[in-house]
Amino acid sequence: MPRVQTKCFDELEYSRDAVFEFPTGVPGFEAERSFVFLELPGTHPLMFMQSLSRQDVCFILLPVLAADRDYELHLLEEDLAALRFPAGSQPQIGKDILCAVTVSAADSQRPHPTVDLFAPIVVNLKQKIGIQAVQTQYSAQHPLRSEEEAVAC
Amino acid sequence: MLVMRRRAGDSILLGETIEIQVLEICGTRVKFGIVAPDSVVIQRKEIKITRDENITAARSVRQQDISSILAKVTPRPAVDATVIGLTNVTV
């Protein structure tokens, strides 16, 4: 079994069919083409998207519907083509595709953790191919709030 | 914001060296041609937004960050995660 050096979770074994290809990388990390998705005990529902070629490139992901239960994903024709879906098809989240958003921790610039609803990671689960599919109607820095905080608003 | 009306084939000039020409208008889509010096970075705005956010997100994977983020999310059935075959990865 091949092994990957991860950013935070030491060295992990993975199987070849757990590797997802991003043919153009993701903006800012265009050279990173192969990723594995990690799920760890105690961090559900978070996932981690770890580059196979650069140990320091790893993203925290949240399934998009856990970040916004009413989220509507619109894939353009070029997105469908990049994901190798037929033109005009409407892939279903959880069945045909994984749709997850990157999470940024709170820092001096942002008081709360935020999720990037503007550019979700979308992965064709069968073809093992992924892109970042821009959704211009959503915010790139959507505050991540617990249910109690959301109710209080 | 300066607002201008232009037709297909018309151009606007930014300073002396940058020209943006409207090449084609088709429904809701517009095709531009851009002439600019090599030193000018031209990019789609959504890619710039995404790049900046990705770089910030990639800095966030530290244990203390993960704990503070977990405090904000309500556990839900991991529909996506199980489908994706993440069990292939062993810790």
gemmi code that builds the backbone of each chain (N, CA, C; Angstrom):
import gemmi

chains = {
    "A": [
        ("MET", (0.854, -1.203, 0.000), (0.000, 0.000, 0.000), (0.884, 1.246, 0.000)),
        ("PRO", (0.569, 2.212, -0.899), (1.318, 3.475, -0.849), (0.995, 4.242, 0.429)),
        ("ARG", (1.895, 5.133, 0.800), (1.687, 5.915, 2.015), (1.833, 7.390, 1.693)),
        ("VAL", (1.125, 8.218, 2.438), (1.189, 9.661, 2.227), (1.571, 10.335, 3.545)),
        ("GLN", (2.477, 11.315, 3.443), (2.807, 12.151, 4.594), (1.734, 13.221, 4.698)),
        ("THR", (0.967, 13.223, 5.780), (-0.095, 14.225, 5.906), (0.398, 15.406, 6.733)),
        ("LYS", (-0.349, 16.504, 6.638), (0.066, 17.722, 7.327), (-0.048, 17.562, 8.840)),
        ("CYS", (-1.114, 16.907, 9.292), (-1.389, 16.874, 10.738), (-1.570, 15.493, 11.330)),
        ("PHE", (-1.641, 14.480, 10.491), (-2.053, 13.181, 11.015), (-1.011, 12.103, 10.733)),
        ("ASP", (0.249, 12.514, 10.747), (1.356, 11.588, 10.509), (1.236, 10.928, 9.141)),
        ("GLU", (1.839, 9.761, 9.041), (1.847, 9.076, 7.748), (0.671, 8.112, 7.680)),
        ("LEU", (-0.054, 8.124, 6.562), (-1.224, 7.253, 6.425), (-1.059, 6.360, 5.206)),
        ("GLU", (-1.612, 5.177, 5.315), (-1.710, 4.289, 4.157), (-2.976, 4.617, 3.389)),
        ("TYR", (-2.918, 4.469, 2.071), (-4.137, 4.665, 1.292), (-4.128, 3.682, 0.134)),
        ("SER", (-5.314, 3.409, -0.391), (-5.377, 2.538, -1.558), (-5.506, 3.410, -2.802)),
        ("ARG", (-5.063, 2.878, -3.921), (-5.049, 3.661, -5.164), (-6.450, 4.158, -5.523)),
        ("ASP", (-7.486, 3.378, -5.205), (-8.835, 3.817, -5.604), (-9.408, 4.865, -4.656)),
        ("ALA", (-8.622, 5.305, -3.677), (-9.056, 6.411, -2.818), (-8.477, 7.740, -3.303)),
        ("VAL", (-7.755, 7.707, -4.438), (-7.110, 8.922, -4.947), (-8.038, 9.638, -5.924)),
        ("PHE", (-8.166, 10.957, -5.735), (-9.000, 11.772, -6.613), (-8.114, 12.743, -7.382)),
        ("GLU", (-8.347, 12.807, -8.696), (-7.529, 13.658, -9.556), (-8.231, 14.990, -9.800)),
        ("PHE", (-7.487, 16.069, -9.655), (-7.952, 17.418, -10.004), (-7.097, 17.851, -11.199)),
        ("PRO", (-7.631, 17.734, -12.429), (-6.790, 17.915, -13.623), (-6.115, 19.281, -13.710)),
        ("THR", (-6.713, 20.314, -13.103), (-6.075, 21.630, -13.139), (-5.708, 22.100, -11.737)),
        ("GLY", (-5.649, 21.198, -10.781), (-5.392, 21.600, -9.401), (-6.559, 22.421, -8.874)),
        ("VAL", (-6.296, 23.255, -7.856), (-7.291, 24.237, -7.404), (-6.574, 25.585, -7.369)),
        ("PRO", (-7.298, 26.710, -7.576), (-6.625, 28.015, -7.624), (-5.750, 28.249, -6.391)),
        ("GLY", (-4.511, 28.656, -6.650), (-3.538, 28.840, -5.571), (-2.638, 27.631, -5.407)),
        ("PHE", (-3.133, 26.475, -5.866), (-2.377, 25.213, -5.745), (-2.524, 24.427, -7.051)),
        ("GLU", (-2.193, 25.114, -8.145), (-2.447, 24.543, -9.472), (-1.617, 23.297, -9.740)),
        ("ALA", (-0.490, 23.156, -9.044), (0.379, 22.006, -9.320), (-0.070, 20.754, -8.574)),
        ("GLU", (-0.978, 20.915, -7.627), (-1.424, 19.750, -6.843), (-2.572, 19.079, -7.588)),
        ("ARG", (-2.332, 17.912, -8.086), (-3.320, 17.256, -8.956), (-3.971, 16.038, -8.311)),
        ("SER", (-3.362, 15.486, -7.270), (-3.887, 14.256, -6.668), (-4.115, 14.474, -5.167)),
        ("PHE", (-5.312, 14.106, -4.736), (-5.669, 14.283, -3.324), (-6.325, 13.014, -2.783)),
        ("VAL", (-6.195, 12.804, -1.481), (-7.015, 11.800, -0.794), (-7.885, 12.538, 0.228)),
        ("PHE", (-9.059, 11.968, 0.459), (-9.978, 12.547, 1.436), (-9.914, 11.706, 2.697)),
        ("LEU", (-9.699, 12.374, 3.815), (-9.584, 11.673, 5.090), (-10.769, 12.001, 5.976)),
        ("GLU", (-11.210, 10.994, 6.678), (-12.217, 11.212, 7.695), (-11.636, 10.630, 8.970)),
        ("LEU", (-11.684, 11.394, 10.050), (-11.010, 10.951, 11.268), (-12.002, 10.783, 12.397)),
        ("PRO", (-11.741, 9.844, 13.286), (-12.629, 9.673, 14.434), (-12.665, 10.962, 15.249)),
        ("GLY", (-13.859, 11.360, 15.669), (-13.984, 12.515, 16.549), (-14.042, 13.850, 15.839)),
        ("THR", (-13.893, 13.866, 14.530), (-13.961, 15.146, 13.824), (-15.131, 15.192, 12.844)),
        ("HIS", (-16.025, 14.231, 12.913), (-17.202, 14.224, 12.070), (-18.018, 15.500, 12.309)),
        ("PRO", (-18.582, 16.193, 11.338), (-18.629, 15.804, 9.923), (-17.500, 16.394, 9.071)),
        ("LEU", (-16.431, 16.857, 9.693), (-15.334, 17.419, 8.905), (-14.598, 16.332, 8.137)),
        ("MET", (-14.065, 16.723, 6.997), (-13.188, 15.851, 6.212), (-11.912, 16.641, 5.925)),
        ("PHE", (-10.904, 15.941, 5.515), (-9.634, 16.583, 5.197), (-9.210, 16.149, 3.802)),
        ("MET", (-8.820, 17.142, 2.987), (-8.405, 16.867, 1.615), (-6.907, 17.118, 1.538)),
        ("GLN", (-6.164, 16.024, 1.487), (-4.704, 16.074, 1.589), (-4.068, 15.860, 0.217)),
        ("SER", (-3.158, 16.766, -0.166), (-2.398, 16.577, -1.402), (-1.442, 15.404, -1.246)),
        ("LEU", (-1.289, 14.627, -2.311), (-0.340, 13.511, -2.265), (1.090, 13.977, -2.531)),
        ("SER", (1.242, 15.132, -3.206), (2.599, 15.545, -3.580), (3.180, 16.598, -2.648)),
        ("ARG", (2.332, 17.292, -1.884), (2.865, 18.300, -0.957), (2.224, 18.113, 0.402)),
        ("GLN", (3.050, 17.741, 1.354), (2.565, 17.443, 2.701), (1.843, 18.641, 3.330)),
        ("ASP", (2.316, 19.856, 3.027), (1.757, 21.033, 3.703), (0.462, 21.521, 3.072)),
        ("VAL", (-0.012, 20.851, 2.008), (-1.260, 21.291, 1.381), (-2.391, 20.361, 1.790)),
        ("CYS", (-3.230, 20.859, 2.678), (-4.371, 20.092, 3.179), (-5.489, 21.079, 3.496)),
        ("PHE", (-6.703, 20.708, 3.158), (-7.852, 21.570, 3.432), (-8.798, 20.876, 4.394)),
        ("ILE", (-9.418, 21.668, 5.266), (-10.532, 21.162, 6.060), (-11.793, 21.364, 5.231)),
        ("LEU", (-12.581, 20.309, 5.066), (-13.815, 20.400, 4.281), (-15.017, 20.068, 5.147)),
        ("LEU", (-16.136, 20.655, 4.764), (-17.412, 20.354, 5.399), (-18.396, 20.043, 4.268)),
        ("PRO", (-19.148, 18.939, 4.353), (-20.155, 18.689, 3.309), (-21.049, 19.920, 3.188)),
        ("VAL", (-21.312, 20.320, 1.953), (-21.968, 21.623, 1.759), (-23.323, 21.694, 2.460)),
        ("LEU", (-24.046, 20.591, 2.509), (-25.373, 20.638, 3.123), (-25.289, 20.731, 4.647)),
        ("ALA", (-24.132, 20.396, 5.214), (-23.930, 20.598, 6.645), (-23.617, 22.070, 6.933)),
        ("ALA", (-23.081, 22.767, 5.919), (-22.784, 24.197, 6.083), (-24.020, 25.044, 5.794)),
        ("ASP", (-24.831, 24.616, 4.832), (-26.040, 25.345, 4.440), (-27.024, 24.316, 3.891)),
        ("ARG", (-28.025, 24.009, 4.703), (-28.912, 22.892, 4.323), (-29.751, 23.219, 3.094)),
        ("ASP", (-29.831, 24.512, 2.727), (-30.619, 24.909, 1.546), (-29.745, 25.184, 0.330)),
        ("TYR", (-28.486, 24.796, 0.410), (-27.546, 25.132, -0.670), (-27.997, 24.542, -2.005)),
        ("GLU", (-27.914, 25.366, -3.043), (-28.250, 24.896, -4.390), (-27.018, 25.003, -5.272)),
        ("LEU", (-26.587, 23.864, -5.768), (-25.399, 23.812, -6.631), (-25.832, 23.877, -8.091)),
        ("HIS", (-25.241, 24.820, -8.834), (-25.516, 24.910, -10.265), (-24.218, 24.648, -11.021)),
        ("LEU", (-24.168, 23.554, -11.738), (-22.966, 23.231, -12.510), (-23.140, 23.730, -13.938)),
        ("LEU", (-22.150, 24.497, -14.420), (-22.165, 24.965, -15.803), (-21.800, 23.812, -16.731)),
        ("GLU", (-22.057, 24.012, -18.015), (-21.722, 22.963, -18.989), (-20.233, 22.610, -18.922)),
        ("GLU", (-19.386, 23.637, -18.743), (-17.945, 23.337, -18.689), (-17.577, 22.578, -17.411)),
        ("ASP", (-18.339, 22.820, -16.324), (-18.102, 22.048, -15.092), (-18.463, 20.582, -15.322)),
        ("LEU", (-19.634, 20.355, -15.958), (-20.072, 18.980, -16.230), (-19.042, 18.264, -17.104)),
        ("ALA", (-18.544, 18.973, -18.119), (-17.562, 18.366, -19.020), (-16.277, 18.029, -18.257)),
        ("ALA", (-15.829, 18.956, -17.398), (-14.595, 18.718, -16.638), (-14.760, 17.526, -15.696)),
        ("LEU", (-15.986, 17.339, -15.202), (-16.255, 16.227, -14.280), (-16.641, 14.953, -15.028)),
        ("ARG", (-16.686, 15.046, -16.364), (-17.030, 13.911, -17.243), (-18.467, 13.436, -17.047)),
        ("PHE", (-19.357, 14.387, -16.820), (-20.787, 14.077, -16.858), (-21.329, 14.518, -18.210)),
        ("PRO", (-22.376, 13.832, -18.720), (-22.948, 14.235, -20.002), (-23.538, 15.649, -19.913)),
        ("ALA", (-23.505, 16.370, -21.033), (-24.102, 17.706, -21.077), (-25.570, 17.603, -20.694)),
        ("GLY", (-26.035, 18.546, -19.890), (-27.440, 18.583, -19.517), (-27.803, 17.689, -18.345)),
        ("SER", (-26.860, 16.896, -17.848), (-27.173, 16.015, -16.712), (-27.191, 16.833, -15.421)),
        ("GLN", (-27.838, 16.293, -14.406), (-27.918, 16.986, -13.117), (-27.482, 16.039, -12.016)),
        ("PRO", (-26.178, 15.946, -11.787), (-25.662, 14.999, -10.788), (-26.200, 15.310, -9.389)),
        ("GLN", (-26.506, 14.266, -8.644), (-27.074, 14.422, -7.307), (-25.971, 14.404, -6.243)),
        ("ILE", (-26.071, 15.359, -5.301), (-25.121, 15.408, -4.185), (-25.312, 14.165, -3.321)),
        ("GLY", (-24.212, 13.492, -3.011), (-24.270, 12.302, -2.167), (-24.412, 11.023, -2.974)),
        ("LYS", (-24.954, 11.125, -4.206), (-25.137, 9.936, -5.031), (-24.098, 9.919, -6.166)),
        ("ASP", (-24.065, 10.987, -6.936), (-23.122, 11.085, -8.052), (-21.891, 11.906, -7.682)),
        ("ILE", (-22.111, 12.900, -6.846), (-21.015, 13.812, -6.521), (-20.900, 14.032, -5.015)),
        ("LEU", (-19.667, 14.326, -4.609), (-19.421, 14.924, -3.303), (-19.350, 16.425, -3.534)),
        ("CYS", (-20.054, 17.183, -2.702), (-19.931, 18.639, -2.770), (-19.592, 19.111, -1.362)),
        ("ALA", (-18.407, 19.695, -1.202), (-17.951, 20.090, 0.129), (-17.256, 21.443, 0.031)),
        ("VAL", (-17.286, 22.173, 1.129), (-16.707, 23.514, 1.119), (-15.482, 23.571, 2.017)),
        ("THR", (-14.521, 24.410, 1.625), (-13.322, 24.574, 2.456), (-13.681, 25.440, 3.667)),
        ("VAL", (-13.004, 25.181, 4.782), (-13.244, 25.909, 6.021), (-11.971, 26.666, 6.389)),
        ("SER", (-12.134, 27.949, 6.746), (-10.998, 28.737, 7.237), (-11.228, 29.053, 8.703)),
        ("ALA", (-10.209, 28.842, 9.508), (-10.318, 29.107, 10.940), (-10.411, 30.607, 11.203)),
        ("ALA", (-10.933, 30.957, 12.369), (-10.949, 32.363, 12.782), (-9.507, 32.855, 12.921)),
        ("ASP", (-9.286, 34.117, 12.578), (-7.962, 34.718, 12.758), (-8.151, 36.220, 12.971)),
        ("SER", (-7.077, 36.987, 12.850), (-7.192, 38.423, 13.111), (-8.118, 39.105, 12.100)),
        ("GLN", (-8.263, 38.497, 10.921), (-9.090, 39.096, 9.874), (-10.562, 38.699, 9.989)),
        ("ARG", (-10.812, 37.539, 10.598), (-12.205, 37.066, 10.662), (-12.520, 36.534, 12.055)),
        ("PRO", (-13.566, 37.079, 12.673), (-13.886, 36.725, 14.054), (-14.413, 35.296, 14.206)),
        ("HIS", (-15.026, 34.751, 13.150), (-15.570, 33.400, 13.216), (-14.922, 32.553, 12.125)),
        ("PRO", (-14.926, 31.230, 12.303), (-14.548, 30.389, 11.163), (-15.513, 30.656, 10.006)),
        ("THR", (-15.017, 30.534, 8.787), (-15.882, 30.758, 7.621), (-15.797, 29.565, 6.677)),
        ("VAL", (-16.848, 29.416, 5.878), (-16.839, 28.410, 4.818), (-16.946, 29.122, 3.479)),
        ("ASP", (-16.325, 28.544, 2.459), (-16.309, 29.137, 1.121), (-17.441, 28.527, 0.298)),
        ("LEU", (-18.627, 29.157, 0.403), (-19.770, 28.665, -0.381), (-19.655, 29.089, -1.848)),
        ("PHE", (-18.735, 30.020, -2.130), (-18.546, 30.570, -3.477), (-17.890, 29.541, -4.405)),
        ("ALA", (-16.970, 28.757, -3.855), (-16.201, 27.827, -4.703), (-16.136, 26.441, -4.065)),
        ("PRO", (-17.264, 25.705, -4.070), (-17.250, 24.367, -3.467), (-16.381, 23.388, -4.261)),
        ("ILE", (-15.791, 22.460, -3.533), (-15.086, 21.341, -4.152), (-16.158, 20.342, -4.602)),
        ("VAL", (-16.147, 19.993, -5.876), (-17.125, 19.046, -6.409), (-16.374, 17.875, -7.030)),
        ("VAL", (-16.758, 16.673, -6.637), (-16.030, 15.483, -7.050), (-16.996, 14.471, -7.668)),
        ("ASN", (-16.635, 13.952, -8.828), (-17.387, 12.856, -9.435), (-16.967, 11.567, -8.725)),
        ("LEU", (-17.900, 10.985, -7.994), (-17.554, 9.856, -7.133), (-17.155, 8.612, -7.924)),
        ("LYS", (-17.733, 8.434, -9.118), (-17.388, 7.250, -9.908), (-16.080, 7.430, -10.667)),
        ("GLN", (-15.934, 8.619, -11.291), (-14.743, 8.856, -12.120), (-13.537, 9.301, -11.287)),
        ("LYS", (-13.767, 9.628, -10.002), (-12.689, 10.053, -9.105), (-11.971, 11.280, -9.645)),
        ("ILE", (-12.779, 12.244, -10.077), (-12.207, 13.450, -10.650), (-12.883, 14.646, -9.986)),
        ("GLY", (-12.102, 15.705, -9.743), (-12.664, 16.826, -8.998), (-12.322, 18.182, -9.583)),
        ("ILE", (-13.171, 19.169, -9.257), (-12.940, 20.560, -9.655), (-13.411, 21.454, -8.501)),
        ("GLN", (-13.135, 22.731, -8.635), (-13.758, 23.709, -7.759), (-14.720, 24.493, -8.646)),
        ("ALA", (-16.016, 24.421, -8.349), (-17.056, 24.939, -9.252), (-17.637, 26.229, -8.682)),
        ("VAL", (-17.280, 27.359, -9.291), (-17.678, 28.668, -8.747), (-19.189, 28.864, -8.807)),
        ("GLN", (-19.741, 29.362, -7.691), (-21.177, 29.651, -7.572), (-21.294, 31.117, -7.179)),
        ("THR", (-21.449, 31.985, -8.168), (-21.298, 33.426, -7.918), (-22.365, 34.003, -6.989)),
        ("GLN", (-23.455, 33.278, -6.780), (-24.517, 33.835, -5.923), (-24.212, 33.650, -4.435)),
        ("TYR", (-23.120, 32.918, -4.108), (-22.807, 32.644, -2.704), (-21.535, 33.355, -2.249)),
        ("SER", (-21.381, 33.481, -0.929), (-20.240, 34.183, -0.343), (-19.032, 33.261, -0.186)),
        ("ALA", (-17.839, 33.839, -0.382), (-16.599, 33.078, -0.176), (-16.214, 33.034, 1.303)),
        ("GLN", (-16.839, 33.895, 2.108), (-16.519, 33.931, 3.550), (-17.812, 33.910, 4.355)),
        ("HIS", (-18.521, 32.814, 4.255), (-19.794, 32.667, 4.964), (-19.493, 32.233, 6.400)),
        ("PRO", (-19.954, 33.025, 7.404), (-19.625, 32.653, 8.790), (-20.221, 31.307, 9.163)),
        ("LEU", (-19.408, 30.502, 9.804), (-19.866, 29.189, 10.257), (-20.385, 29.378, 11.680)),
        ("ARG", (-21.677, 29.173, 11.847), (-22.273, 29.408, 13.158), (-22.904, 28.128, 13.673)),
        ("SER", (-22.803, 27.935, 14.977), (-23.483, 26.799, 15.576), (-24.982, 27.051, 15.506)),
        ("GLU", (-25.786, 25.983, 15.680), (-27.241, 26.111, 15.553), (-27.787, 27.133, 16.538)),
        ("GLU", (-27.229, 27.170, 17.772), (-27.736, 28.099, 18.781), (-27.490, 29.540, 18.331)),
        ("GLU", (-26.303, 29.782, 17.771), (-25.995, 31.128, 17.304), (-26.905, 31.522, 16.157)),
        ("ALA", (-27.194, 30.566, 15.271), (-28.043, 30.833, 14.118), (-29.456, 31.197, 14.575)),
        ("VAL", (-29.941, 30.482, 15.592), (-31.286, 30.749, 16.107), (-31.340, 32.143, 16.729)),
        ("ALA", (-30.254, 32.518, 17.415), (-30.201, 33.817, 18.091), (-30.260, 34.985, 17.126)),
        ("CYS", (-29.878, 34.760, 15.867), (-29.890, 35.857, 14.893), (-31.299, 36.167, 14.415)),
    ],
    "B": [
        ("MET", (-18.545, 53.882, -9.583), (-18.214, 53.043, -10.752), (-18.625, 53.767, -12.035)),
        ("LEU", (-17.708, 53.808, -12.958), (-18.012, 54.394, -14.271), (-18.811, 53.376, -15.087)),
        ("VAL", (-19.908, 53.817, -15.654), (-20.734, 52.914, -16.466), (-20.744, 53.421, -17.906)),
        ("MET", (-20.509, 52.512, -18.859), (-20.478, 52.879, -20.279), (-21.305, 51.885, -21.077)),
        ("ARG", (-21.954, 52.352, -22.102), (-22.600, 51.415, -23.032), (-21.675, 51.197, -24.224)),
        ("ARG", (-21.497, 49.957, -24.621), (-20.661, 49.623, -25.771), (-21.358, 48.565, -26.606)),
        ("ARG", (-21.092, 48.553, -27.891), (-21.630, 47.519, -28.774), (-20.509, 46.557, -29.163)),
        ("ALA", (-20.902, 45.427, -29.708), (-19.905, 44.479, -30.204), (-18.998, 45.193, -31.199)),
        ("GLY", (-17.701, 45.002, -31.060), (-16.732, 45.658, -31.934), (-16.158, 46.922, -31.326)),
        ("ASP", (-16.867, 47.528, -30.344), (-16.367, 48.738, -29.688), (-15.279, 48.379, -28.680)),
        ("SER", (-14.469, 49.358, -28.360), (-13.386, 49.164, -27.383), (-13.450, 50.229, -26.307)),
        ("ILE", (-12.786, 49.947, -25.199), (-12.470, 51.005, -24.238), (-10.968, 50.927, -23.959)),
        ("LEU", (-10.400, 52.060, -23.606), (-8.974, 52.125, -23.287), (-8.816, 52.448, -21.808)),
        ("LEU", (-7.912, 51.707, -21.152), (-7.548, 52.014, -19.761), (-6.138, 52.575, -19.814)),
        ("GLY", (-5.993, 53.850, -19.547), (-4.680, 54.477, -19.715), (-4.264, 54.426, -21.168)),
        ("GLU", (-2.962, 54.382, -21.401), (-2.442, 54.428, -22.764), (-2.210, 53.038, -23.333)),
        ("THR", (-2.131, 52.030, -22.481), (-1.598, 50.747, -22.959), (-2.578, 49.577, -22.876)),
        ("ILE", (-3.736, 49.780, -22.282), (-4.652, 48.647, -22.117), (-5.920, 48.902, -22.922)),
        ("GLU", (-6.253, 47.943, -23.769), (-7.464, 48.041, -24.572), (-8.341, 46.813, -24.315)),
        ("ILE", (-9.609, 47.078, -24.091), (-10.569, 45.979, -23.922), (-11.611, 46.126, -25.015)),
        ("GLN", (-11.708, 45.126, -25.871), (-12.654, 45.173, -26.979), (-13.798, 44.191, -26.731)),
        ("VAL", (-15.007, 44.635, -26.989), (-16.168, 43.737, -26.923), (-16.204, 42.978, -28.250)),
        ("LEU", (-15.939, 41.684, -28.209), (-15.855, 40.920, -29.449), (-17.231, 40.390, -29.862)),
        ("GLU", (-17.987, 39.905, -28.867), (-19.221, 39.202, -29.221), (-20.164, 39.249, -28.024)),
        ("ILE", (-21.436, 39.433, -28.295), (-22.450, 39.396, -27.234), (-23.459, 38.330, -27.632)),
        ("CYS", (-23.671, 37.375, -26.730), (-24.584, 36.282, -27.058), (-25.433, 35.988, -25.817)),
        ("GLY", (-26.666, 36.459, -25.808), (-27.534, 36.249, -24.651), (-26.937, 36.903, -23.421)),
        ("THR", (-26.670, 36.089, -22.381), (-26.131, 36.634, -21.133), (-24.601, 36.630, -21.124)),
        ("ARG", (-23.968, 36.238, -22.227), (-22.508, 36.119, -22.217), (-21.864, 37.140, -23.137)),
        ("VAL", (-20.740, 37.653, -22.681), (-19.987, 38.634, -23.453), (-18.571, 38.109, -23.642)),
        ("LYS", (-18.054, 38.206, -24.857), (-16.669, 37.802, -25.104), (-15.817, 39.057, -25.289)),
        ("PHE", (-14.753, 39.183, -24.502), (-13.854, 40.328, -24.585), (-12.534, 39.920, -25.213)),
        ("GLY", (-11.897, 40.868, -25.874), (-10.496, 40.729, -26.243), (-9.715, 41.776, -25.464)),
        ("ILE", (-8.595, 41.376, -24.879), (-7.834, 42.298, -24.037), (-6.412, 42.425, -24.561)),
        ("VAL", (-5.977, 43.645, -24.770), (-4.583, 43.907, -25.136), (-3.956, 44.676, -23.982)),
        ("ALA", (-2.875, 44.118, -23.423), (-2.230, 44.770, -22.282), (-0.768, 44.367, -22.231)),
        ("PRO", (0.071, 45.189, -21.592), (1.487, 44.806, -21.442), (1.614, 43.522, -20.628)),
        ("ASP", (2.713, 42.810, -20.846), (2.941, 41.548, -20.119), (2.940, 41.735, -18.614)),
        ("SER", (3.293, 42.935, -18.168), (3.414, 43.167, -16.725), (2.049, 43.245, -16.036)),
        ("VAL", (0.977, 43.371, -16.820), (-0.359, 43.479, -16.221), (-0.949, 42.079, -16.042)),
        ("VAL", (-1.312, 41.765, -14.817), (-1.926, 40.466, -14.534), (-3.411, 40.552, -14.871)),
        ("ILE", (-3.870, 39.647, -15.725), (-5.287, 39.617, -16.093), (-5.856, 38.292, -15.605)),
        ("GLN", (-6.896, 38.353, -14.810), (-7.489, 37.105, -14.340), (-8.964, 37.286, -14.093)),
        ("ARG", (-9.674, 36.180, -14.167), (-11.088, 36.196, -13.820), (-11.198, 36.500, -12.330)),
        ("LYS", (-12.137, 37.368, -11.971), (-12.239, 37.778, -10.571), (-12.559, 36.583, -9.674)),
        ("GLU", (-13.401, 35.663, -10.165), (-13.787, 34.544, -9.298), (-12.594, 33.627, -8.994)),
        ("ILE", (-11.620, 33.588, -9.902), (-10.430, 32.767, -9.649), (-9.557, 33.426, -8.585)),
        ("LYS", (-9.473, 34.748, -8.643), (-8.698, 35.493, -7.624), (-9.325, 35.303, -6.235)),
        ("ILE", (-10.658, 35.408, -6.164), (-11.354, 35.221, -4.881), (-11.100, 33.809, -4.362)),
        ("THR", (-11.227, 32.840, -5.261), (-11.065, 31.442, -4.868), (-9.632, 31.158, -4.430)),
        ("ARG", (-8.659, 31.704, -5.154), (-7.253, 31.487, -4.795), (-6.972, 32.030, -3.397)),
        ("ASP", (-7.411, 33.276, -3.137), (-7.152, 33.887, -1.829), (-7.780, 33.055, -0.708)),
        ("GLU", (-8.991, 32.577, -0.949), (-9.693, 31.821, 0.088), (-9.033, 30.449, 0.279)),
        ("ASN", (-8.591, 29.834, -0.809), (-7.913, 28.536, -0.712), (-6.620, 28.648, 0.100)),
        ("ILE", (-5.882, 29.715, -0.138), (-4.603, 29.880, 0.563), (-4.850, 30.062, 2.059)),
        ("THR", (-5.893, 30.825, 2.404), (-6.250, 30.980, 3.822), (-6.698, 29.643, 4.404)),
        ("ALA", (-7.537, 28.943, 3.653), (-8.072, 27.666, 4.160), (-6.954, 26.654, 4.403)),
        ("ALA", (-5.950, 26.651, 3.516), (-4.869, 25.666, 3.646), (-3.988, 25.951, 4.867)),
        ("ARG", (-4.079, 27.172, 5.382), (-3.321, 27.511, 6.602), (-4.058, 27.078, 7.864)),
        ("SER", (-5.312, 26.656, 7.729), (-6.175, 26.457, 8.893), (-6.107, 25.069, 9.506)),
        ("VAL", (-5.314, 24.188, 8.920), (-5.357, 22.801, 9.376), (-4.400, 22.587, 10.543)),
        ("ARG", (-4.767, 23.130, 11.696), (-4.003, 22.896, 12.915), (-4.968, 22.366, 13.958)),
        ("GLN", (-4.434, 21.653, 14.922), (-5.326, 20.990, 15.888), (-6.255, 21.981, 16.574)),
        ("GLN", (-5.722, 23.146, 16.991), (-6.578, 24.089, 17.709), (-7.657, 24.652, 16.793)),
        ("ASP", (-7.328, 24.794, 15.483), (-8.331, 25.262, 14.530), (-9.449, 24.232, 14.395)),
        ("ILE", (-9.045, 22.976, 14.297), (-10.027, 21.907, 14.097), (-11.002, 21.865, 15.274)),
        ("SER", (-10.482, 22.019, 16.493), (-11.345, 22.010, 17.674), (-12.322, 23.178, 17.644)),
        ("SER", (-11.830, 24.371, 17.284), (-12.720, 25.537, 17.299), (-13.764, 25.443, 16.198)),
        ("ILE", (-13.405, 24.825, 15.072), (-14.380, 24.656, 13.982), (-15.426, 23.615, 14.382)),
        ("LEU", (-14.958, 22.543, 15.024), (-15.898, 21.485, 15.429), (-16.966, 22.015, 16.378)),
        ("ALA", (-16.593, 23.023, 17.183), (-17.557, 23.602, 18.126), (-18.706, 24.284, 17.398)),
        ("LYS", (-18.505, 24.574, 16.121), (-19.506, 25.318, 15.348), (-20.405, 24.418, 14.508)),
        ("VAL", (-20.050, 23.167, 14.353), (-20.821, 22.331, 13.432), (-21.606, 21.274, 14.192)),
        ("THR", (-22.786, 21.010, 13.668), (-23.638, 20.001, 14.263), (-23.411, 18.694, 13.526)),
        ("PRO", (-23.057, 17.641, 14.241), (-22.845, 16.374, 13.544), (-24.094, 15.945, 12.784)),
        ("ARG", (-23.906, 15.542, 11.559), (-24.995, 15.012, 10.732), (-24.504, 13.715, 10.128)),
        ("PRO", (-25.436, 12.887, 9.677), (-24.981, 11.667, 9.014), (-24.022, 12.011, 7.876)),
        ("ALA", (-22.905, 11.337, 7.839), (-21.873, 11.660, 6.858), (-22.186, 11.005, 5.525)),
        ("VAL", (-23.281, 11.443, 4.917), (-23.717, 10.850, 3.644), (-22.600, 10.900, 2.615)),
        ("ASP", (-22.061, 12.103, 2.425), (-21.026, 12.280, 1.415), (-19.788, 11.444, 1.733)),
        ("ALA", (-19.398, 11.501, 2.982), (-18.134, 10.897, 3.356), (-18.148, 9.384, 3.174)),
        ("THR", (-19.236, 8.747, 3.526), (-19.260, 7.297, 3.422), (-19.303, 6.862, 1.963)),
        ("VAL", (-20.045, 7.630, 1.140), (-20.152, 7.290, -0.283), (-18.793, 7.311, -0.951)),
        ("ILE", (-17.960, 8.234, -0.512), (-16.705, 8.492, -1.209), (-15.654, 7.407, -0.950)),
        ("GLY", (-15.960, 6.489, -0.047), (-15.026, 5.392, 0.181), (-13.836, 5.805, 1.000)),
        ("LEU", (-14.081, 6.677, 1.963), (-12.971, 7.169, 2.773), (-12.433, 6.096, 3.699)),
        ("THR", (-13.185, 5.019, 3.857), (-12.728, 3.948, 4.727), (-11.486, 3.271, 4.160)),
        ("ASN", (-11.180, 3.596, 2.870), (-9.964, 3.030, 2.278), (-8.705, 3.589, 2.927)),
        ("VAL", (-8.873, 4.697, 3.587), (-7.718, 5.329, 4.218), (-7.688, 4.915, 5.683)),
        ("THR", (-6.609, 4.324, 6.078), (-6.526, 3.891, 7.469), (-5.606, 4.810, 8.240)),
        ("VAL", (-6.037, 5.139, 9.434), (-5.233, 6.069, 10.251), (-4.141, 5.285, 10.967)),
    ],
}
model = gemmi.Model(1)
for chain_id, residues in chains.items():
    chain = gemmi.Chain(chain_id)
    for i, (resn, *xyz) in enumerate(residues, 1):
        res = gemmi.Residue()
        res.name, res.seqid = resn, gemmi.SeqId(i, " ")
        for name, pos in zip(("N", "CA", "C"), xyz):
            atom = gemmi.Atom()
            atom.name, atom.element = name, gemmi.Element(name[0])
            atom.pos, atom.b_iso = gemmi.Position(*pos), 0.0
            res.add_atom(atom)
        chain.add_residue(res)
    model.add_chain(chain)
structure = gemmi.Structure()
structure.add_model(model)
structure.setup_entities()
